[in-house]
Amino acid sequence: MNKWKKEFRFILAMLIVTVLTACGNADGESNSEQQGTQAAESDKEITIGQINWAENIAVTNMWKVILEEKGYDVKLNVLNMGVTMQALESGDIDASLEIWLPVQDANYLAEYQDTVNFSDATWYDKAKVGLVVPSYVEEVNSVEDLNDHKEIFDSKIVGFDPGAGTMEVTEQLIKNYDLEFKLLQSSESAMLAEISEAVKAGEPIVAPLWSPHWVFSKYDLKFLEDPQNTFGGTEKIHHATRQGFEEDYPEVSEWFKNWKMNDEQIGELIDYVESAEDPLDGAAQWVEENKKLIGEWVK
């Protein structure tokens, strides 16, 4: 009797498995169809690293709007530059939209060139980096003038995010010119707040900055001459992706390579994003008003 019961249970179990396999789920999808659907959905997900810099917030939100209009699910992960590169190497993020070359991010290119795809394409070709002071600081026009006037700056260069390529180049600049200054680490927002307070009070301040940046339209600042060219000349902004991204997202990869912006376009985008309560709303407004330009990238 026990043997018969065991055989009956086995036959019943096999019948249940057969029925479930044949019928699929309640919506009529088989397991293979479900897996195919999940894979298709996963293929539409893209994660972009975002750095808390004005232009980076602007372009990452811009691409989130553009890509989501094309049916992609885009996530923005806020990271610093060093972690961004590690995440690209590990595949935890798909893309970073701001790599400054040939100087500012040269250290990251050297370290990750075999494990991260650095695109040859550039989206902005007239970037500039250097130390800036308010234009009313008339006695300081070159990096070489700083030591002679270190007391008015309290021997401090007000910096931003540790790990940023520009911060590392600034440290090298201090060594190259034997500057008797200390580079302070903070964040871009904190650095800009100090610049704002100094300008309003008419006081001296020196900080590493880059163009394009909205701060130059708000305050009268000047780049200091850099005779040793430590910061380099004209920088170009590239994007980087994890290995395999081009194969997984050939369409998006091509769009990133087609992407080009000039001073007016990036300046207006930053202004829209900075002025909006939600950066995504500002980016969406700019995208809506620049369909023709975006159509040149997304084709």
KADA-V982798 format. One record per residue. N is the residue number from 1. RES is the residue in three letters. SS is DSSP state (@ for helix, = for strand, . for the rest). D_LAST is the distance of its C-alpha to the last C-alpha in Angstrom with 2 decimals. Layout:
[[N,RES,SS,D_LAST] [N,RES,SS,D_LAST]]
This chain:
[[1,MET,.,72.39] [2,ASN,@,70.14] [3,LYS,@,68.72] [4,TRP,@,67.95] [5,LYS,@,66.19] [6,LYS,@,63.99] [7,GLU,@,63.03] [8,PHE,@,62.31] [9,ARG,@,60.03] [10,PHE,@,58.13] [11,ILE,@,57.67] [12,LEU,@,56.58] [13,ALA,@,54.02] [14,MET,@,52.56] [15,LEU,@,52.40] [16,ILE,@,50.49] [17,VAL,@,47.90] [18,THR,@,47.55] [19,VAL,@,47.15] [20,LEU,@,44.54] [21,THR,@,42.50] [22,ALA,@,42.69] [23,CYS,@,41.93] [24,GLY,.,39.11] [25,ASN,.,38.52] [26,ALA,.,39.41] [27,ASP,.,36.03] [28,GLY,.,36.51] [29,GLU,.,34.13] [30,SER,.,35.56] [31,ASN,@,35.37] [32,SER,@,32.86] [33,GLU,@,30.66] [34,GLN,@,31.01] [35,GLN,@,30.11] [36,GLY,@,27.02] [37,THR,@,25.96] [38,GLN,@,26.73] [39,ALA,@,24.77] [40,ALA,@,21.67] [41,GLU,@,22.16] [42,SER,@,22.73] [43,ASP,@,19.54] [44,LYS,.,17.66] [45,GLU,=,19.75] [46,ILE,=,18.73] [47,THR,=,21.37] [48,ILE,=,20.76] [49,GLY,=,23.83] [50,GLN,=,24.69] [51,ILE,.,27.34] [52,ASN,.,29.38] [53,TRP,.,28.44] [54,ALA,@,27.27] [55,GLU,@,23.99] [56,ASN,@,23.28] [57,ILE,@,24.00] [58,ALA,@,21.69] [59,VAL,@,18.54] [60,THR,@,19.24] [61,ASN,@,19.67] [62,MET,@,16.56] [63,TRP,@,14.48] [64,LYS,@,16.75] [65,VAL,@,15.93] [66,ILE,@,12.12] [67,LEU,@,12.43] [68,GLU,@,15.29] [69,GLU,@,13.55] [70,LYS,.,11.32] [71,GLY,.,14.73] [72,TYR,.,15.58] [73,ASP,=,19.07] [74,VAL,=,19.09] [75,LYS,=,22.45] [76,LEU,=,23.45] [77,ASN,=,26.52] [78,VAL,=,28.54] [79,LEU,.,30.00] [80,ASN,.,31.49] [81,MET,@,30.13] [82,GLY,@,32.58] [83,VAL,@,31.97] [84,THR,@,28.19] [85,MET,@,28.61] [86,GLN,@,31.05] [87,ALA,@,28.75] [88,LEU,@,25.92] [89,GLU,@,28.57] [90,SER,@,29.90] [91,GLY,.,26.55] [92,ASP,.,27.52] [93,ILE,.,24.25] [94,ASP,.,20.83] [95,ALA,=,19.69] [96,SER,=,21.17] [97,LEU,=,19.10] [98,GLU,=,21.93] [99,ILE,=,23.74] [100,TRP,=,25.73] [101,LEU,=,26.71] [102,PRO,.,28.82] [103,VAL,.,31.64] [104,GLN,.,31.17] [105,ASP,.,29.76] [106,ALA,@,31.25] [107,ASN,@,33.65] [108,TYR,@,30.95] [109,LEU,@,29.22] [110,ALA,@,32.66] [111,GLU,@,33.45] [112,TYR,@,30.26] [113,GLN,.,28.61] [114,ASP,.,29.78] [115,THR,.,28.71] [116,VAL,=,25.49] [117,ASN,=,22.29] [118,PHE,=,22.01] [119,SER,=,18.76] [120,ASP,=,19.38] [121,ALA,=,16.33] [122,THR,=,17.44] [123,TRP,=,16.06] [124,TYR,=,19.36] [125,ASP,=,21.72] [126,LYS,=,24.80] [127,ALA,=,26.18] [128,LYS,=,29.97] [129,VAL,=,32.43] [130,GLY,=,36.18] [131,LEU,=,39.24] [132,VAL,=,39.57] [133,VAL,=,42.59] [134,PRO,=,43.16] [135,SER,.,43.78] [136,TYR,.,47.32] [137,VAL,.,48.26] [138,GLU,.,49.39] [139,GLU,.,51.41] [140,VAL,.,48.47] [141,ASN,.,45.86] [142,SER,=,45.40] [143,VAL,@,45.31] [144,GLU,@,48.65] [145,ASP,@,50.17] [146,LEU,.,49.61] [147,ASN,@,52.72] [148,ASP,@,54.96] [149,HIS,@,53.76] [150,LYS,@,53.09] [151,GLU,@,55.56] [152,ILE,@,53.55] [153,PHE,@,50.60] [154,ASP,.,52.96] [155,SER,.,51.64] [156,LYS,=,48.43] [157,ILE,=,44.75] [158,VAL,=,42.89] [159,GLY,.,39.95] [160,PHE,.,37.40] [161,ASP,.,36.02] [162,PRO,.,37.95] [163,GLY,.,35.81] [164,ALA,.,33.25] [165,GLY,@,32.81] [166,THR,@,33.99] [167,MET,@,37.10] [168,GLU,@,37.96] [169,VAL,@,37.53] [170,THR,@,39.78] [171,GLU,@,42.39] [172,GLN,@,42.28] [173,LEU,@,42.65] [174,ILE,@,45.76] [175,LYS,@,47.24] [176,ASN,@,46.36] [177,TYR,.,48.07] [178,ASP,.,50.80] [179,LEU,.,49.89] [180,GLU,.,52.42] [181,PHE,.,49.76] [182,LYS,=,48.45] [183,LEU,=,44.75] [184,LEU,=,44.48] [185,GLN,.,41.87] [186,SER,.,40.48] [187,SER,.,37.01] [188,GLU,@,34.71] [189,SER,@,35.91] [190,ALA,@,39.52] [191,MET,@,39.14] [192,LEU,@,37.63] [193,ALA,@,40.46] [194,GLU,@,43.01] [195,ILE,@,41.47] [196,SER,@,41.61] [197,GLU,@,45.25] [198,ALA,@,46.27] [199,VAL,@,44.81] [200,LYS,@,46.41] [201,ALA,@,49.70] [202,GLY,.,49.36] [203,GLU,.,49.79] [204,PRO,.,48.44] [205,ILE,.,45.70] [206,VAL,=,43.64] [207,ALA,=,40.41] [208,PRO,=,37.44] [209,LEU,=,34.33] [210,TRP,=,30.94] [211,SER,=,28.72] [212,PRO,.,26.32] [213,HIS,.,28.50] [214,TRP,.,29.65] [215,VAL,@,33.26] [216,PHE,@,33.51] [217,SER,@,32.96] [218,LYS,@,35.69] [219,TYR,.,38.30] [220,ASP,.,39.57] [221,LEU,=,39.12] [222,LYS,=,39.35] [223,PHE,=,38.30] [224,LEU,.,41.38] [225,GLU,=,41.65] [226,ASP,.,41.28] [227,PRO,.,43.38] [228,GLN,.,42.88] [229,ASN,.,39.11] [230,THR,.,39.04] [231,PHE,.,35.88] [232,GLY,.,34.29] [233,GLY,.,32.72] [234,THR,.,29.13] [235,GLU,=,27.13] [236,LYS,=,23.44] [237,ILE,=,21.55] [238,HIS,=,19.66] [239,HIS,=,18.60] [240,ALA,=,20.35] [241,THR,=,19.96] [242,ARG,=,22.60] [243,GLN,.,23.30] [244,GLY,.,21.50] [245,PHE,@,18.47] [246,GLU,@,16.12] [247,GLU,@,17.80] [248,ASP,@,17.79] [249,TYR,.,14.24] [250,PRO,@,12.23] [251,GLU,@,8.85] [252,VAL,@,9.99] [253,SER,@,11.62] [254,GLU,@,8.72] [255,TRP,@,7.26] [256,PHE,@,10.93] [257,LYS,@,11.27] [258,ASN,@,8.77] [259,TRP,.,10.77] [260,LYS,.,13.48] [261,MET,.,16.18] [262,ASN,.,19.40] [263,ASP,@,22.81] [264,GLU,@,22.56] [265,GLN,@,19.29] [266,ILE,@,20.47] [267,GLY,@,23.94] [268,GLU,@,22.99] [269,LEU,@,20.98] [270,ILE,@,24.03] [271,ASP,@,26.32] [272,TYR,@,24.62] [273,VAL,@,24.73] [274,GLU,@,28.27] [275,SER,@,29.54] [276,ALA,.,28.45] [277,GLU,.,30.83] [278,ASP,.,28.05] [279,PRO,@,25.33] [280,LEU,@,22.76] [281,ASP,@,23.81] [282,GLY,@,23.44] [283,ALA,@,19.92] [284,ALA,@,19.04] [285,GLN,@,20.62] [286,TRP,@,18.75] [287,VAL,@,15.31] [288,GLU,@,16.57] [289,GLU,@,17.66] [290,ASN,.,14.59] [291,LYS,@,11.84] [292,LYS,@,11.01] [293,LEU,@,10.86] [294,ILE,@,8.79] [295,GLY,@,6.17] [296,GLU,@,6.32] [297,TRP,@,5.94] [298,VAL,.,3.79] [299,LYS,.,0.00]]
